[in-house]
Amino acid sequence: MSAIWTRRTFFGAAGAAIPGGLAHAQGGAGASPAKTVKIIGISCSPRKDRTTAAAVRVCLEAAKGAGPDIEIELIDLGGLKIPGDLAAGIPLAPGERDDFPQIEAKLRGPNVGGIIIGTPVYFSNMSSLCKAFLDRWMAFRGSFALRNKVGGAVAVGAARNGGQELTLQTIHAAMLCQDMIIVSEGRPTSRLGGILVSTKDDISKDEAGLATARSLGRRVAELALSLRKAGV
């Protein structure tokens, strides 16, 4: 993108049109476009379509099961360019690509009721790509465009106690700064979110972790539906 985005430009920016292929959307059977509530899941791993994307996809599939009016969409940041310096007002370098405005436009969608952020765990925290992406949420602060959207987080680590909980808390903190409504995975365990272990680059055998991802997805969707019904 050739335009230079500054901190001032972000406030009140409406975003850009979305090119085909950036993300995939799917609605429940019989869903009406005028009534759908969209849950967007974002994989913030630099590795496209790997374990973090798989974990977010599990969340979204469970969210879709919450009702026929739920629409889901996965955005995989792997391979995209999200320059974090723009959040501090530092302009793009000549020829530098910025894919964030396209995603920003999606998150501003009027039927977006929930956002699930997924990240791999590096040294007990989120990926640098995830941090840059959340820093760019400065774009929403002028109008608090994400206010009252339901937020959830899922983290994939190399061990059961690999820093996932601390990572989830840092994502929650960024969401709270947007005045979002943060949820855990819900009853009966009500953990902080989706907590998964990747063994040999595979989460398919982590039944306990997959259960937390499914519970999180359902919880985000159920609350988003309730809020829409209440007119929030």
Z-matrix of the N, CA and C atoms (Angstrom, degrees):
N
C 1 1.464
C 2 1.523 1 108.76
N 3 1.299 2 116.73 1 131.62
C 4 1.456 3 120.31 2 -172.39
C 5 1.511 4 113.41 3 -84.67
N 6 1.332 5 118.56 4 -23.82
C 7 1.460 6 120.10 5 -176.85
C 8 1.516 7 110.73 6 -67.27
N 9 1.340 8 115.87 7 145.29
C 10 1.456 9 120.64 8 176.67
C 11 1.518 10 108.12 9 -93.51
N 12 1.330 11 115.38 10 122.03
C 13 1.456 12 121.00 11 -178.40
C 14 1.524 13 108.73 12 -101.34
N 15 1.315 14 116.83 13 125.33
C 16 1.453 15 121.84 14 178.17
C 17 1.508 16 108.94 15 -113.85
N 18 1.337 17 116.16 16 172.10
C 19 1.459 18 121.22 17 178.78
C 20 1.519 19 110.62 18 -56.97
N 21 1.339 20 116.88 19 -39.58
C 22 1.463 21 119.93 20 -179.93
C 23 1.518 22 111.07 21 -69.51
N 24 1.332 23 116.74 22 -38.24
C 25 1.457 24 120.43 23 -179.82
C 26 1.517 25 111.11 24 -61.74
N 27 1.371 26 115.64 25 -34.15
C 28 1.454 27 119.10 26 -176.08
C 29 1.515 28 111.81 27 -62.03
N 30 1.333 29 117.80 28 -40.14
C 31 1.445 30 120.04 29 -176.05
C 32 1.517 31 109.12 30 -69.36
N 33 1.299 32 115.97 31 116.58
C 34 1.459 33 121.55 32 -179.85
C 35 1.512 34 113.56 33 89.80
N 36 1.347 35 117.64 34 -0.38
C 37 1.464 36 118.89 35 179.29
C 38 1.514 37 109.96 36 -69.75
N 39 1.311 38 115.69 37 141.65
C 40 1.462 39 119.24 38 -177.51
C 41 1.518 40 112.32 39 -97.29
N 42 1.320 41 118.17 40 -11.06
C 43 1.449 42 121.31 41 178.99
C 44 1.515 43 111.84 42 91.23
N 45 1.336 44 114.30 43 178.84
C 46 1.462 45 120.63 44 -176.20
C 47 1.511 46 110.35 45 -114.17
N 48 1.332 47 116.31 46 169.04
C 49 1.459 48 120.89 47 177.72
C 50 1.519 49 109.90 48 -70.28
N 51 1.300 50 116.39 49 153.57
C 52 1.458 51 122.16 50 -175.82
C 53 1.522 52 109.87 51 -95.61
N 54 1.324 53 116.79 52 124.25
C 55 1.453 54 118.56 53 176.04
C 56 1.516 55 110.02 54 -74.37
N 57 1.322 56 117.52 55 153.23
C 58 1.447 57 120.77 56 178.43
C 59 1.512 58 111.01 57 -63.88
N 60 1.327 59 115.68 58 143.32
C 61 1.455 60 121.12 59 175.12
C 62 1.499 61 114.20 60 93.64
N 63 1.356 62 119.98 61 -8.71
C 64 1.457 63 119.46 62 179.92
C 65 1.502 64 110.48 63 -70.14
N 66 1.316 65 117.97 64 -36.73
C 67 1.452 66 121.51 65 -177.53
C 68 1.516 67 109.80 66 -147.48
N 69 1.320 68 114.94 67 167.61
C 70 1.460 69 120.86 68 -177.79
C 71 1.510 70 109.01 69 -122.43
N 72 1.320 71 117.84 70 131.10
C 73 1.455 72 122.39 71 178.84
C 74 1.514 73 109.74 72 -115.48
N 75 1.345 74 114.48 73 147.71
C 76 1.444 75 118.76 74 -179.36
C 77 1.518 76 108.41 75 -149.61
N 78 1.299 77 117.59 76 130.86
C 79 1.450 78 121.27 77 179.44
C 80 1.507 79 111.22 78 -107.37
N 81 1.344 80 116.08 79 158.94
C 82 1.446 81 120.84 80 177.23
C 83 1.528 82 109.98 81 -73.26
N 84 1.337 83 115.64 82 161.08
C 85 1.455 84 120.70 83 -178.60
C 86 1.524 85 110.05 84 -62.50
N 87 1.321 86 115.83 85 132.17
C 88 1.448 87 120.51 86 177.19
C 89 1.508 88 114.70 87 78.65
N 90 1.346 89 118.18 88 6.03
C 91 1.459 90 120.62 89 -177.46
C 92 1.519 91 110.25 90 -70.04
N 93 1.306 92 115.73 91 139.55
C 94 1.459 93 121.32 92 177.89
C 95 1.515 94 109.13 93 -96.41
N 96 1.350 95 119.22 94 130.03
C 97 1.460 96 121.62 95 -178.45
C 98 1.528 97 112.83 96 -54.59
N 99 1.340 98 116.43 97 -33.22
C 100 1.461 99 120.07 98 -177.39
C 101 1.518 100 111.94 99 -75.01
N 102 1.328 101 117.34 100 -18.26
C 103 1.455 102 120.43 101 -174.43
C 104 1.518 103 113.47 102 -115.05
N 105 1.313 104 118.04 103 -4.52
C 106 1.458 105 119.69 104 -174.96
C 107 1.516 106 112.32 105 -67.58
N 108 1.308 107 114.32 106 148.53
C 109 1.463 108 122.67 107 171.68
C 110 1.522 109 106.42 108 -114.30
N 111 1.311 110 116.40 109 120.26
C 112 1.462 111 120.08 110 -176.24
C 113 1.526 112 110.81 111 -93.33
N 114 1.314 113 115.09 112 134.12
C 115 1.461 114 122.60 113 171.76
C 116 1.526 115 106.72 114 -111.42
N 117 1.317 116 116.55 115 118.89
C 118 1.461 117 121.67 116 179.93
C 119 1.527 118 109.62 117 -103.37
N 120 1.314 119 115.95 118 127.80
C 121 1.459 120 121.50 119 174.37
C 122 1.516 121 109.46 120 -108.46
N 123 1.315 122 116.59 121 136.19
C 124 1.466 123 121.17 122 -176.15
C 125 1.520 124 109.56 123 -124.90
N 126 1.308 125 116.36 124 118.44
C 127 1.464 126 122.14 125 175.98
C 128 1.519 127 109.01 126 -89.41
N 129 1.319 128 115.71 127 117.69
C 130 1.469 129 121.16 128 -175.75
C 131 1.522 130 112.37 129 -104.24
N 132 1.313 131 115.60 130 34.95
C 133 1.467 132 119.94 131 174.14
C 134 1.517 133 109.44 132 -94.66
N 135 1.327 134 117.86 133 139.34
C 136 1.464 135 119.47 134 175.01
C 137 1.527 136 112.34 135 -67.35
N 138 1.327 137 116.01 136 -13.61
C 139 1.462 138 120.50 137 178.61
C 140 1.535 139 108.46 138 -95.35
N 141 1.285 140 115.93 139 109.52
C 142 1.464 141 121.75 140 -175.34
C 143 1.526 142 111.42 141 -67.41
N 144 1.337 143 114.82 142 135.02
C 145 1.456 144 122.69 143 171.99
C 146 1.529 145 112.70 144 56.89
N 147 1.339 146 115.29 145 43.46
C 148 1.466 147 118.77 146 176.17
C 149 1.520 148 109.09 147 -113.78
N 150 1.320 149 118.76 148 -144.90
C 151 1.464 150 120.79 149 -169.48
C 152 1.528 151 113.43 150 -67.25
N 153 1.327 152 117.50 151 -35.82
C 154 1.467 153 118.39 152 179.03
C 155 1.516 154 111.21 153 -66.70
N 156 1.320 155 116.80 154 -43.98
C 157 1.464 156 120.12 155 176.61
C 158 1.524 157 110.55 156 -61.00
N 159 1.336 158 116.64 157 -38.30
C 160 1.464 159 120.35 158 178.56
C 161 1.529 160 110.84 159 -63.78
N 162 1.321 161 116.77 160 -40.07
C 163 1.466 162 120.97 161 179.45
C 164 1.526 163 111.07 162 -65.63
N 165 1.323 164 116.86 163 -42.33
C 166 1.463 165 120.64 164 178.84
C 167 1.526 166 109.84 165 -66.00
N 168 1.317 167 116.57 166 -36.94
C 169 1.463 168 120.17 167 179.26
C 170 1.526 169 110.92 168 -63.58
N 171 1.330 170 116.59 169 -37.70
C 172 1.471 171 120.73 170 176.66
C 173 1.524 172 109.89 171 -61.74
N 174 1.328 173 116.59 172 -43.54
C 175 1.467 174 121.08 173 177.10
C 176 1.524 175 110.63 174 -58.03
N 177 1.318 176 116.26 175 -46.32
C 178 1.454 177 120.87 176 -175.38
C 179 1.524 178 112.14 177 -68.08
N 180 1.309 179 117.10 178 -39.02
C 181 1.466 180 119.65 179 178.74
C 182 1.518 181 110.31 180 -63.95
N 183 1.332 182 116.99 181 -38.17
C 184 1.460 183 120.47 182 176.74
C 185 1.525 184 110.42 183 -68.37
N 186 1.329 185 116.89 184 -37.82
C 187 1.464 186 120.76 185 178.13
C 188 1.524 187 110.64 186 -61.78
N 189 1.317 188 116.55 187 -40.66
C 190 1.466 189 121.09 188 -179.30
C 191 1.520 190 111.41 189 -60.67
N 192 1.324 191 116.25 190 -29.26
C 193 1.452 192 120.54 191 -179.80
C 194 1.517 193 114.06 192 -75.97
N 195 1.325 194 117.37 193 -5.17
C 196 1.466 195 120.50 194 -178.29
C 197 1.518 196 112.80 195 -74.13
N 198 1.315 197 118.04 196 -16.51
C 199 1.460 198 120.16 197 179.45
C 200 1.506 199 111.94 198 168.79
N 201 1.332 200 117.75 199 158.72
C 202 1.463 201 121.57 200 -176.69
C 203 1.524 202 113.55 201 -69.42
N 204 1.317 203 118.09 202 -15.24
C 205 1.461 204 120.76 203 -178.89
C 206 1.524 205 112.81 204 -93.29
N 207 1.320 206 116.92 205 8.26
C 208 1.460 207 120.84 206 177.97
C 209 1.520 208 110.46 207 -89.63
N 210 1.311 209 116.06 208 131.50
C 211 1.458 210 124.14 209 173.49
C 212 1.514 211 107.27 210 -115.58
N 213 1.312 212 117.40 211 140.23
C 214 1.461 213 120.63 212 -178.51
C 215 1.521 214 110.66 213 -121.62
N 216 1.318 215 114.81 214 153.13
C 217 1.460 216 120.33 215 178.01
C 218 1.523 217 109.51 216 -150.09
N 219 1.305 218 116.24 217 132.70
C 220 1.460 219 122.63 218 177.06
C 221 1.515 220 109.52 219 -106.99
N 222 1.320 221 116.18 220 128.00
C 223 1.462 222 122.22 221 173.29
C 224 1.526 223 107.10 222 -116.40
N 225 1.299 224 116.55 223 119.33
C 226 1.461 225 122.77 224 -179.13
C 227 1.525 226 108.21 225 -103.25
N 228 1.320 227 116.82 226 114.61
C 229 1.467 228 120.79 227 -177.90
C 230 1.522 229 113.06 228 -78.44
N 231 1.320 230 117.43 229 -7.13
C 232 1.456 231 119.85 230 178.88
C 233 1.518 232 111.80 231 -57.72
N 234 1.301 233 116.69 232 124.14
C 235 1.458 234 121.39 233 -179.39
C 236 1.513 235 114.11 234 88.48
N 237 1.337 236 118.34 235 -9.57
C 238 1.466 237 120.87 236 178.00
C 239 1.527 238 109.96 237 -88.92
N 240 1.306 239 115.56 238 161.31
C 241 1.460 240 121.65 239 179.73
C 242 1.524 241 108.86 240 -109.81
N 243 1.337 242 115.51 241 117.50
C 244 1.460 243 121.97 242 178.83
C 245 1.529 244 107.70 243 -125.33
N 246 1.322 245 119.37 244 83.64
C 247 1.467 246 120.92 245 -178.41
C 248 1.531 247 111.11 246 -67.05
N 249 1.324 248 116.25 247 114.96
C 250 1.458 249 120.66 248 -177.85
C 251 1.514 250 113.80 249 -71.96
N 252 1.329 251 117.62 250 -24.69
C 253 1.464 252 120.57 251 -176.83
C 254 1.519 253 112.83 252 -61.76
N 255 1.315 254 117.05 253 -24.30
C 256 1.461 255 120.06 254 -179.74
C 257 1.528 256 111.68 255 -62.11
N 258 1.336 257 117.11 256 -26.09
C 259 1.461 258 120.33 257 178.18
C 260 1.520 259 111.40 258 -65.49
N 261 1.324 260 116.30 259 -23.59
C 262 1.468 261 121.53 260 178.74
C 263 1.528 262 111.65 261 -96.79
N 264 1.324 263 117.12 262 7.28
C 265 1.461 264 120.81 263 178.31
C 266 1.510 265 114.43 264 85.17
N 267 1.343 266 117.19 265 8.85
C 268 1.460 267 120.53 266 178.37
C 269 1.522 268 108.15 267 -84.12
N 270 1.333 269 118.79 268 121.04
C 271 1.468 270 120.89 269 -173.75
C 272 1.518 271 112.65 270 -69.57
N 273 1.307 272 114.44 271 163.66
C 274 1.451 273 120.61 272 175.87
C 275 1.517 274 111.12 273 -63.93
N 276 1.320 275 115.44 274 147.09
C 277 1.456 276 120.02 275 171.07
C 278 1.524 277 108.38 276 -72.43
N 279 1.313 278 118.52 277 153.51
C 280 1.466 279 120.57 278 179.73
C 281 1.527 280 111.58 279 -52.94
N 282 1.316 281 115.84 280 126.84
C 283 1.457 282 121.16 281 178.95
C 284 1.516 283 115.11 282 81.01
N 285 1.341 284 117.64 283 -0.82
C 286 1.467 285 119.68 284 -178.31
C 287 1.525 286 110.52 285 -73.83
N 288 1.322 287 115.82 286 136.78
C 289 1.455 288 121.08 287 -179.22
C 290 1.524 289 110.69 288 -89.44
N 291 1.313 290 115.94 289 145.75
C 292 1.455 291 121.20 290 177.19
C 293 1.528 292 108.70 291 -134.56
N 294 1.334 293 116.40 292 112.14
C 295 1.454 294 121.11 293 -178.65
C 296 1.525 295 113.15 294 -94.21
N 297 1.328 296 117.24 295 -3.47
C 298 1.462 297 118.95 296 -175.83
C 299 1.531 298 114.04 297 -64.39
N 300 1.343 299 120.12 298 -44.24
C 301 1.471 300 118.70 299 -176.72
C 302 1.529 301 113.57 300 -55.14
N 303 1.316 302 117.48 301 -31.64
C 304 1.458 303 120.63 302 178.51
C 305 1.530 304 111.00 303 -66.11
N 306 1.336 305 115.55 304 -40.93
C 307 1.462 306 119.98 305 179.08
C 308 1.524 307 109.94 306 -73.19
N 309 1.319 308 116.52 307 -37.40
C 310 1.465 309 120.85 308 177.71
C 311 1.522 310 110.90 309 -54.41
N 312 1.318 311 116.54 310 -43.96
C 313 1.461 312 120.79 311 -179.49
C 314 1.524 313 110.88 312 -60.66
N 315 1.315 314 117.03 313 -39.14
C 316 1.461 315 120.61 314 178.92
C 317 1.529 316 110.89 315 -65.61
N 318 1.320 317 117.27 316 -44.44
C 319 1.461 318 120.26 317 -177.36
C 320 1.526 319 112.06 318 -67.30
N 321 1.331 320 116.74 319 -23.70
C 322 1.463 321 121.17 320 176.99
C 323 1.527 322 112.58 321 -79.78
N 324 1.312 323 117.97 322 -4.79
C 325 1.455 324 121.06 323 -177.18
C 326 1.520 325 111.85 324 -53.76
N 327 1.336 326 118.13 325 135.98
C 328 1.459 327 121.31 326 -174.64
C 329 1.525 328 114.28 327 -64.78
N 330 1.346 329 117.18 328 -21.93
C 331 1.464 330 118.42 329 179.70
C 332 1.527 331 112.90 330 -98.09
N 333 1.331 332 118.25 331 7.52
C 334 1.462 333 120.65 332 177.40
C 335 1.523 334 108.49 333 -75.21
N 336 1.327 335 115.64 334 115.90
C 337 1.456 336 119.87 335 -178.96
C 338 1.510 337 113.77 336 -107.03
N 339 1.337 338 117.32 337 -18.58
C 340 1.452 339 119.99 338 -177.29
C 341 1.516 340 112.01 339 -150.96
N 342 1.326 341 115.61 340 149.52
C 343 1.467 342 122.18 341 179.47
C 344 1.529 343 107.95 342 -133.29
N 345 1.320 344 115.87 343 127.34
C 346 1.463 345 121.66 344 176.64
C 347 1.520 346 108.29 345 -115.27
N 348 1.317 347 116.12 346 121.76
C 349 1.461 348 121.95 347 179.01
C 350 1.523 349 109.46 348 -101.63
N 351 1.316 350 116.48 349 129.24
C 352 1.452 351 121.35 350 176.45
C 353 1.515 352 110.92 351 -118.21
N 354 1.324 353 116.22 352 140.98
C 355 1.461 354 120.33 353 179.31
C 356 1.521 355 110.81 354 -147.48
N 357 1.332 356 117.26 355 148.44
C 358 1.460 357 119.48 356 166.31
C 359 1.524 358 108.42 357 -73.79
N 360 1.305 359 116.59 358 161.78
C 361 1.465 360 121.31 359 -179.67
C 362 1.523 361 109.47 360 -103.23
N 363 1.320 362 115.50 361 123.61
C 364 1.464 363 121.61 362 174.69
C 365 1.522 364 108.23 363 -123.27
N 366 1.337 365 116.07 364 116.52
C 367 1.461 366 121.18 365 179.58
C 368 1.529 367 111.39 366 51.40
N 369 1.332 368 115.55 367 49.68
C 370 1.465 369 123.55 368 176.10
C 371 1.521 370 113.49 369 62.11
N 372 1.328 371 116.82 370 30.88
C 373 1.456 372 118.94 371 176.67
C 374 1.531 373 109.85 372 -154.85
N 375 1.329 374 114.83 373 176.80
C 376 1.452 375 121.45 374 -177.55
C 377 1.533 376 111.68 375 -69.93
N 378 1.307 377 116.13 376 165.17
C 379 1.465 378 120.63 377 175.84
C 380 1.527 379 110.27 378 -68.52
N 381 1.318 380 116.32 379 158.35
C 382 1.468 381 119.81 380 177.63
C 383 1.528 382 110.62 381 -63.39
N 384 1.331 383 117.06 382 -32.02
C 385 1.458 384 120.83 383 177.51
C 386 1.523 385 110.42 384 -65.21
N 387 1.328 386 116.42 385 -41.37
C 388 1.462 387 120.76 386 178.58
C 389 1.526 388 110.51 387 -64.03
N 390 1.319 389 116.75 388 -41.93
C 391 1.470 390 120.01 389 -179.75
C 392 1.524 391 110.68 390 -64.89
N 393 1.322 392 117.02 391 -43.16
C 394 1.469 393 120.09 392 177.96
C 395 1.524 394 110.48 393 -62.31
N 396 1.328 395 115.98 394 -41.48
C 397 1.469 396 120.32 395 -179.98
C 398 1.529 397 110.95 396 -62.21
N 399 1.323 398 116.72 397 -45.50
C 400 1.463 399 120.04 398 -179.56
C 401 1.530 400 111.44 399 -69.94
N 402 1.324 401 117.46 400 -33.25
C 403 1.472 402 119.60 401 174.74
C 404 1.524 403 110.44 402 -61.34
N 405 1.306 404 116.63 403 -35.77
C 406 1.456 405 120.33 404 -179.47
C 407 1.534 406 112.47 405 -70.63
N 408 1.316 407 116.40 406 -10.20
C 409 1.457 408 119.68 407 174.64
C 410 1.528 409 111.99 408 -66.75
N 411 1.319 410 116.70 409 -2.21
C 412 1.456 411 120.26 410 170.12
C 413 1.527 412 110.08 411 -53.12
N 414 1.319 413 116.23 412 -25.73
C 415 1.467 414 121.70 413 179.95
C 416 1.522 415 112.34 414 -60.84
N 417 1.330 416 116.69 415 -25.90
C 418 1.455 417 119.99 416 -176.32
C 419 1.521 418 113.76 417 -92.19
N 420 1.326 419 116.77 418 -10.17
C 421 1.459 420 119.62 419 -169.31
C 422 1.527 421 113.40 420 -72.62
N 423 1.322 422 117.61 421 -26.69
C 424 1.461 423 119.08 422 -177.83
C 425 1.518 424 112.73 423 -60.78
N 426 1.325 425 116.36 424 -40.16
C 427 1.458 426 120.99 425 -178.72
C 428 1.523 427 112.26 426 -115.42
N 429 1.331 428 116.49 427 3.13
C 430 1.469 429 121.81 428 -174.56
C 431 1.530 430 109.57 429 48.92
N 432 1.322 431 114.72 430 55.20
C 433 1.466 432 121.68 431 -175.72
C 434 1.529 433 112.84 432 -64.69
N 435 1.333 434 117.83 433 -21.17
C 436 1.463 435 120.58 434 -179.29
C 437 1.524 436 112.48 435 -97.27
N 438 1.325 437 116.81 436 6.51
C 439 1.464 438 120.93 437 -178.14
C 440 1.531 439 110.80 438 -58.30
N 441 1.323 440 115.19 439 134.42
C 442 1.467 441 124.30 440 177.23
C 443 1.518 442 114.40 441 69.03
N 444 1.321 443 118.00 442 6.64
C 445 1.459 444 118.86 443 168.94
C 446 1.527 445 107.46 444 -77.42
N 447 1.305 446 116.63 445 145.97
C 448 1.458 447 121.20 446 -178.28
C 449 1.526 448 109.04 447 -81.71
N 450 1.324 449 116.51 448 131.25
C 451 1.451 450 121.04 449 -178.61
C 452 1.516 451 112.61 450 -118.26
N 453 1.309 452 116.10 451 139.27
C 454 1.457 453 122.25 452 175.42
C 455 1.513 454 109.50 453 -142.45
N 456 1.326 455 116.21 454 162.86
C 457 1.464 456 119.79 455 -177.32
C 458 1.523 457 110.49 456 -140.72
N 459 1.326 458 114.74 457 148.68
C 460 1.460 459 121.79 458 176.78
C 461 1.518 460 108.16 459 -134.38
N 462 1.331 461 116.03 460 137.71
C 463 1.470 462 121.32 461 -177.60
C 464 1.519 463 109.66 462 -128.54
N 465 1.321 464 115.84 463 139.53
C 466 1.460 465 122.20 464 -179.50
C 467 1.526 466 108.64 465 -117.74
N 468 1.327 467 116.30 466 119.49
C 469 1.461 468 121.06 467 -179.13
C 470 1.514 469 111.73 468 -120.07
N 471 1.333 470 115.10 469 176.49
C 472 1.463 471 120.51 470 -178.19
C 473 1.523 472 112.28 471 -89.40
N 474 1.337 473 117.49 472 -6.24
C 475 1.453 474 122.02 473 179.55
C 476 1.518 475 108.55 474 -148.30
N 477 1.324 476 117.23 475 162.29
C 478 1.456 477 120.42 476 -178.37
C 479 1.522 478 111.23 477 -61.33
N 480 1.313 479 116.96 478 -39.33
C 481 1.462 480 121.63 479 176.97
C 482 1.523 481 108.94 480 -109.72
N 483 1.328 482 114.87 481 59.25
C 484 1.455 483 121.00 482 -174.24
C 485 1.512 484 115.36 483 -102.34
N 486 1.338 485 117.20 484 18.65
C 487 1.458 486 120.28 485 179.11
C 488 1.516 487 114.22 486 98.28
N 489 1.333 488 116.99 487 8.89
C 490 1.468 489 119.41 488 -177.17
C 491 1.530 490 112.60 489 -61.74
N 492 1.320 491 117.90 490 -42.39
C 493 1.470 492 119.80 491 -175.28
C 494 1.524 493 111.34 492 -65.36
N 495 1.314 494 117.22 493 -42.62
C 496 1.464 495 120.01 494 177.48
C 497 1.528 496 110.18 495 -63.56
N 498 1.318 497 116.18 496 -39.32
C 499 1.463 498 120.65 497 178.36
C 500 1.528 499 110.90 498 -61.80
N 501 1.329 500 116.74 499 -44.26
C 502 1.460 501 120.53 500 178.34
C 503 1.527 502 110.92 501 -60.81
N 504 1.320 503 116.88 502 -39.92
C 505 1.460 504 120.18 503 -179.27
C 506 1.527 505 112.15 504 -64.57
N 507 1.320 506 116.86 505 -35.91
C 508 1.468 507 118.87 506 179.46
C 509 1.528 508 111.04 507 -69.77
N 510 1.320 509 116.66 508 -34.93
C 511 1.466 510 119.54 509 175.18
C 512 1.525 511 110.13 510 -68.39
N 513 1.311 512 116.40 511 -42.78
C 514 1.468 513 120.29 512 177.59
C 515 1.525 514 110.84 513 -57.57
N 516 1.331 515 116.32 514 -40.95
C 517 1.468 516 120.07 515 -179.11
C 518 1.520 517 111.05 516 -60.32
N 519 1.326 518 116.72 517 -42.22
C 520 1.465 519 120.15 518 178.63
C 521 1.523 520 110.94 519 -65.08
N 522 1.319 521 117.05 520 -38.13
C 523 1.458 522 120.91 521 178.82
C 524 1.526 523 111.43 522 -67.43
N 525 1.320 524 116.30 523 -39.56
C 526 1.459 525 120.00 524 178.91
C 527 1.524 526 111.19 525 -62.53
N 528 1.317 527 116.79 526 -32.93
C 529 1.466 528 120.05 527 177.19
C 530 1.525 529 111.78 528 -66.15
N 531 1.333 530 117.16 529 -15.22
C 532 1.466 531 121.97 530 176.72
C 533 1.529 532 111.44 531 -98.22
N 534 1.335 533 117.41 532 4.61
C 535 1.469 534 122.78 533 -177.96
C 536 1.518 535 111.43 534 62.86
N 537 1.339 536 115.41 535 35.99
C 538 1.456 537 120.55 536 174.67
C 539 1.530 538 109.47 537 -83.88
N 540 1.317 539 115.82 538 168.46
C 541 1.461 540 122.29 539 177.80
C 542 1.519 541 107.71 540 -104.36
N 543 1.316 542 116.85 541 113.09
C 544 1.463 543 121.86 542 -172.44
C 545 1.522 544 110.17 543 -93.50
N 546 1.333 545 115.58 544 137.18
C 547 1.455 546 119.92 545 177.73
C 548 1.524 547 110.75 546 -124.10
N 549 1.331 548 113.80 547 156.09
C 550 1.454 549 121.35 548 170.05
C 551 1.523 550 107.50 549 -90.80
N 552 1.312 551 116.67 550 -165.48
C 553 1.464 552 118.73 551 177.05
C 554 1.528 553 111.15 552 -80.37
N 555 1.327 554 118.32 553 -4.34
C 556 1.451 555 121.28 554 176.62
C 557 1.517 556 114.22 555 87.10
N 558 1.307 557 114.31 556 -177.68
C 559 1.464 558 121.03 557 -178.11
C 560 1.523 559 111.58 558 -69.17
N 561 1.336 560 117.65 559 152.18
C 562 1.464 561 127.42 560 5.64
C 563 1.524 562 114.78 561 -90.68
N 564 1.328 563 117.78 562 -16.58
C 565 1.471 564 118.99 563 -174.12
C 566 1.519 565 112.48 564 -89.98
N 567 1.319 566 117.24 565 -33.11
C 568 1.469 567 123.36 566 176.49
C 569 1.521 568 112.92 567 50.55
N 570 1.328 569 115.75 568 51.58
C 571 1.464 570 119.83 569 173.26
C 572 1.524 571 109.29 570 -72.49
N 573 1.323 572 116.07 571 171.83
C 574 1.459 573 120.53 572 -174.70
C 575 1.521 574 113.19 573 -63.72
N 576 1.294 575 117.30 574 -22.70
C 577 1.464 576 121.17 575 -178.56
C 578 1.514 577 109.56 576 168.68
N 579 1.322 578 115.94 577 -154.66
C 580 1.450 579 120.52 578 177.75
C 581 1.520 580 110.16 579 -79.05
N 582 1.312 581 116.82 580 124.53
C 583 1.467 582 122.10 581 -178.15
C 584 1.522 583 108.15 582 -125.55
N 585 1.319 584 115.76 583 107.70
C 586 1.462 585 119.96 584 -174.98
C 587 1.515 586 112.36 585 -122.82
N 588 1.330 587 114.24 586 155.64
C 589 1.458 588 121.99 587 177.51
C 590 1.526 589 108.54 588 -116.87
N 591 1.320 590 115.65 589 129.95
C 592 1.453 591 121.38 590 176.64
C 593 1.525 592 108.84 591 -101.05
N 594 1.317 593 115.81 592 118.01
C 595 1.457 594 121.80 593 177.72
C 596 1.515 595 108.72 594 -111.30
N 597 1.304 596 116.05 595 116.04
C 598 1.464 597 121.85 596 -176.85
C 599 1.530 598 110.19 597 55.20
N 600 1.319 599 114.98 598 44.19
C 601 1.460 600 121.96 599 176.30
C 602 1.521 601 112.41 600 62.74
N 603 1.337 602 115.25 601 39.79
C 604 1.459 603 120.18 602 -177.57
C 605 1.527 604 109.19 603 -148.70
N 606 1.347 605 116.72 604 129.93
C 607 1.470 606 120.11 605 176.88
C 608 1.527 607 112.00 606 -107.91
N 609 1.317 608 117.55 607 0.26
C 610 1.463 609 121.19 608 -170.79
C 611 1.522 610 113.50 609 -65.07
N 612 1.332 611 117.86 610 -23.04
C 613 1.463 612 120.59 611 -178.24
C 614 1.528 613 112.46 612 -97.84
N 615 1.318 614 117.28 613 -0.85
C 616 1.463 615 120.59 614 178.87
C 617 1.529 616 108.99 615 -87.12
N 618 1.317 617 116.56 616 78.78
C 619 1.459 618 121.09 617 -175.64
C 620 1.522 619 112.21 618 -62.00
N 621 1.333 620 116.70 619 -41.04
C 622 1.462 621 119.87 620 179.68
C 623 1.524 622 110.52 621 -63.44
N 624 1.322 623 116.58 622 -42.68
C 625 1.456 624 120.54 623 179.56
C 626 1.515 625 112.65 624 -67.90
N 627 1.328 626 116.17 625 -41.45
C 628 1.463 627 120.04 626 178.29
C 629 1.526 628 111.01 627 -62.07
N 630 1.327 629 116.56 628 -34.87
C 631 1.462 630 120.26 629 177.92
C 632 1.524 631 110.65 630 -63.42
N 633 1.338 632 117.53 631 -38.83
C 634 1.476 633 119.53 632 178.66
C 635 1.526 634 110.65 633 -67.53
N 636 1.335 635 117.02 634 -36.32
C 637 1.471 636 120.21 635 178.58
C 638 1.522 637 110.60 636 -65.69
N 639 1.319 638 117.03 637 -43.27
C 640 1.466 639 120.13 638 179.12
C 641 1.532 640 111.02 639 -64.22
N 642 1.328 641 115.46 640 -43.53
C 643 1.461 642 119.60 641 -179.81
C 644 1.520 643 111.02 642 -62.58
N 645 1.330 644 116.65 643 -40.09
C 646 1.459 645 120.71 644 178.64
C 647 1.525 646 110.92 645 -63.26
N 648 1.319 647 116.58 646 -46.77
C 649 1.455 648 119.83 647 -179.89
C 650 1.515 649 112.42 648 -59.18
N 651 1.330 650 116.56 649 -44.68
C 652 1.467 651 120.36 650 178.42
C 653 1.521 652 111.39 651 -63.24
N 654 1.310 653 116.19 652 -42.58
C 655 1.464 654 120.66 653 -178.02
C 656 1.525 655 111.29 654 -63.16
N 657 1.320 656 116.92 655 -44.63
C 658 1.471 657 120.63 656 178.24
C 659 1.526 658 110.29 657 -60.26
N 660 1.321 659 116.76 658 -45.77
C 661 1.462 660 120.57 659 -177.18
C 662 1.520 661 111.66 660 -68.26
N 663 1.317 662 117.02 661 -43.05
C 664 1.462 663 120.35 662 -178.52
C 665 1.524 664 111.46 663 -61.90
N 666 1.326 665 115.83 664 -44.16
C 667 1.462 666 118.19 665 179.99
C 668 1.527 667 111.00 666 -69.51
N 669 1.322 668 117.26 667 -38.44
C 670 1.466 669 120.69 668 177.88
C 671 1.529 670 110.78 669 -60.21
N 672 1.337 671 116.39 670 -40.89
C 673 1.459 672 120.72 671 176.98
C 674 1.525 673 111.58 672 -64.90
N 675 1.320 674 116.10 673 -41.90
C 676 1.465 675 120.28 674 179.75
C 677 1.526 676 111.21 675 -64.27
N 678 1.320 677 116.18 676 -41.03
C 679 1.457 678 119.75 677 179.36
C 680 1.526 679 111.02 678 -66.24
N 681 1.322 680 117.10 679 -41.03
C 682 1.464 681 120.11 680 178.62
C 683 1.526 682 110.38 681 -64.03
N 684 1.341 683 116.96 682 -40.31
C 685 1.448 684 120.78 683 178.30
C 686 1.526 685 111.24 684 -63.18
N 687 1.332 686 115.92 685 -35.51
C 688 1.462 687 120.97 686 -179.64
C 689 1.527 688 112.27 687 -80.59
N 690 1.322 689 116.06 688 -5.09
C 691 1.453 690 120.27 689 179.05
C 692 1.513 691 114.53 690 78.78
N 693 1.346 692 116.64 691 22.60
C 694 1.470 693 121.12 692 179.46
C 695 1.512 694 109.98 693 -84.22
